[in-house]
Amino acid sequence: MNLVRKFVKGAAIGVGVAHSPEGLSAIQHRGCAATIWQRDPLPSFQSWIDAVQPEYLPSSRVVLRPGMVRGALSDIVEASELPSCEARAMLVDDISALADMFADVMRAPYLRLRLDVVTTNMCRKFHIDAVTARLICTYRGTGTQYGISTDGAEPRRIFTVPTGSPFLLRGTLWPENPKSGLLHRSPPIEGTGETRLVLVLDPIFDLDDEADEQFVH
């Protein structure tokens, strides 16, 4: 099953635009601070996820091998009491596929998988994550915002990643100088009544550095 309908366009200078999932590997190219696989969710999937009551949206944070993502997700959505249907299966399929792609691009033996249900302002200040790289995909609500800043100040021009489009960006641990100046944030939504469902994937290369994380065996 596939929740993708078609591709859309638009990104900032220095941000690659992927027209296929394989294009996410552009993050490895010199000078490419981030890449977006731009796609439109299927209307039927988006209507479903937007209508789910917030208390049934899945929320979790685990460290696991890429091959275990599908099984872990099945348990997570079941525990959240997210209604079982074709669209739920699409969500599990899509996250599992993104995890496989991301792990392959990063050559990561483990992943940190986080599903956040966001109803207020979270990380509203523009920043760079203290990771090698991170994949963010907003399945419901406003997507991640980003822009270029040469001095660390808030970007003058702010872009918003389309809902449903995976956003792969470098963090502070990426070995490149000078830094790109790409900053990002979660969109400020406090007081709007909006609920976001956000997937975050980080590469894990050494489990000894993740002693406080929940590890799925």
N, C-alpha and C positions, 0 to 999 in steps of 0.2 A: 504494500500500500504506500501511497505517496501523497503528502499533503501539499505539494508544490503545484501551482498552476502555470505560472509564466515568470519571466524575469522583468525587472524594472531597472531604472538607471539613476545615476547621480551620486557623486562622492567628492570629498575634498582632495586637493592636491596632496600627493604623497600616500594616498590610500588607494590600494588596488581594488578594482571591481571585477569579481569573478562571475562568469556567465555559465559556469558549471561547478559542481562541488570540487573537482580536481584543481580549480583555480585558487583554492585556499592555500595551496602550497607556495603561492607568490610571496607569502610572509618571509620565506627564506631568501628572497632576492635583496640585494644590497639597496638600502634606501627606502624599502617598503615597510613603513611603520605599522600598517594594518591592511587587512583585506576584507571585503564584504562579499559574501555570496548573496547577491540581491535576487529575491524571489517573492512572489505573492502567494500567501497561503490559499488553499482551496476555500472558497466561500463557505461551504458546508462545515469544514473544520473550524474556521474562524468564528462562525455563528455559534457553534457548539461551545468552544472554549470560552467565548465571551459571556455565555449565558450560565456557565457553571457557578453555583454559589461559592463564594470565596472559601468557606470552611471546608469544602471538599477538594480544593486544589492541592496537589501534592507538594510537600515541603520536606527537604532532607539535605543532609551533608554527610557524604561517605567517601572513603578512599578505596579503590578497587582496581582490579585488572580490567582492561578494556573488554575482554571477552565475557566478563561477568555483569556488564552494564544492563543487558536486557533482563536477566533474571532478577537483578536488584530492583530495577524499575518496576517490574511486574509486582513485586512485593510492596514497593512504595505506593503505587497507585491503588493497590488493593487495601492497604492500611489506611489510606486517606479517605476511603469510601467514595472515590471518584467513580461515577456511574460507568458500568461496563458497557461498551458500545464500540462500533467501528472507529469512531473518532478517537477514543481512548487508545485503541490499538495503534492508530496512526501516530499519536504522540509518543508512545513507547518506541515504535519503529524509528521515528525520526531522531529522537535523542540517541538511541543506540547507534544509528548510522553516523551521526555527528561525532560521537565518542570514538568510533573506529577511525574516522577520517582524521580527527585531531591527534589521536595517539600515533597514527602513521606519519603525519606531517612532522610531529615533534619527536618521533622515535622514543616515546615515553612508555616504560613498562607498566606504569600505574597512572591513574587519574584521580583527581579530586573532583567529585561531582556534587554540585550544589543546585538545589531547586529552591528558589525564594518566592514567597508570596508577599508582595509589597503593596502596602496601602498608604504609606506615608513617605516623607522624604528620606532617602537612604543614599549616602555618599553623594550628596548634591553638589559638593565642591569638585571642580575639575582637578584630576590627579592622574598619576601613573601607578599602576599596581606593582607591588614588590614581588613579582613573579617573572619567570622567563617569558612566558606568553600566556594569553588567556583567550578562551572562546566564550562569547556571550550571545545568547539567542533569546529574545523576548517573544514568548508565544502569545502573551495577552497584554494589552496596554501599550503605552508609548515606549519606543525603543531607546536604547542607549544614545546619549548625545556626546558629540566629540568635536574637537577643533584643534587648530595648530597655534601654539604659543611659543615665541622665542625667548621669553623672559620669565615664564612660569605664571604669568597673569592669566586671567580668564580670556579665552579666545575671543577675538572680535567677531568672528563668524562662527556660528554654531550649526552643526549638521545633526540630523537625527536618523539613526539607522532604522529602516523600515521594520515594522512588526513581522516576525517570522524569518528575518534574514540573519544568518549567522555572521558574527563580527569577530574576526580573529586579529588580535593586536598584541604587540610586543610590550613587555614590562621592563622594569628597571634592571632586571638581571640579564636581559638580552645583551650579548657581547658585541656592542657596536658603538663607536664614537665617530663624530659627535652624535648626541641623541637627537631624535627626530623632532621633539617638541609636541608630539601628539598627546593631548590630554582628553580624558573622557569623564563622564559622570552619569549617574542615574538621574532621569528627568525629575524635577521638583513637581510632585503631584499632591502634596498635602492640601486638604480642604476641597479637593476636586471630586472625591468619591470614587476615584479610579482604583482598580485593583490590577496589578501587574503580576504575571507569572514569568520568571526569568531563570533560564538555565545558565550556569557558569561551570566551565571545565578548565582545570589547571593541570599541567603535566607534573607528575611526581617521578623523580629519578632515584630517590633514596628513601626508603621507608623509615630509616632511623631518624630522619628529620621531621617525621610526622607522628611522633610518639603520642600526641594528645588527640589524634584524629581517630574516628571510628573506621576500622578497616574491615571490609567484607571479604571473608576468606572463600 
